[in-house]
Amino acid sequence: MSLTPEQKKQFRTLGHNLNPIVTVAGNGLTENIQLEVDRALEDHELIKVKFAVGDRTVKKTLIRELCAIVECQLVQEIGNIALIYRPAREPNPKLSNLLR
């Protein structure tokens, strides 16, 4: 699954007003973090994740690992915030950030 530049632009526009749902801190990618991100992606499809780790290379590694584990696409990374996307199996119009 690869996003076109037009899709990325649309998702960045939609993601601008979103707040981070999950924060990854000093403990890294724990199982609970992975489950919460997976649940949030299934509900909302497009979410922001905050990475409160000090080192830039560690942050980039964690973002890549998270995207691989939950099988999502990185749309944008600015500072400590990553905007990620994964289509839901059964999108709920009341919860999805794309259908509202």
PyMOL commands that set and color helices and strands:
alter all, ss='L'
color gray80, all
select helices_A, chain A and resi 5-15+31-44+56-70
alter helices_A, ss='H'
color red, helices_A
select strands_A, chain A and resi 20-24+46-51+73-78+81-85
alter strands_A, ss='S'
color yellow, strands_A
deselect
rebuild
show_as cartoon
